[in-house]
Amino acid sequence: MNKILIFILTSIILFFSYGIYTNLDKKSMKSKRIACQEQTITFESIYDISKISKGQKLFSSKNYVIKSDIKYSIFMPTVLKEFYNVEKADTILKSSIPVKDIIKTDEKIVLDYYIYENDKEDKNKKSPKAKLYAGYLLFEFKLDGQIIYKIQTDYMKIDGSDIENRMKCIIKSFLTIK
């Protein structure tokens, strides 16, 4: 009886020890992959790592389609509309994309993104923290009709003057996935 009890206790201790040991080396949820992601709140998800390299090559060789939108505030007067429209945002984005070897292909990666202006007077805001940022950018990189990478990052300046910097971070984030 004592041998069985000792075996069970030892097994339980080893089980929990292994779980603790394997989690020590993992990054916390708040750690970021690259430095620019630390500047504001940023979330990223890799949906299909097997297609990332192909997507990066298409992206860096100008084989992309851009779908964009801006969601201006509704409940408070918009400030962003004075400084940003879709055409300006697309121009800034295109100028931020580093071009490598041009590859002629009919295949394209789709950059589906929008800029959201934080509507601070929206009654559905859950906490005061939700009013600290000016807005966010949400990018989806799609290949063959499927999302392969998604990233959201906040911008802090109400006039959107830091949007270009956040776009550059998004591009760097996508291109540095290994």
Summary of the structure (lengths in Angstrom):
residues: 178
radius of gyration: 21.8
end to end distance: 52.6
largest distance: 78.3
contacts: 462
relative contact order: 0.21
helix: 40%
strand: 23%
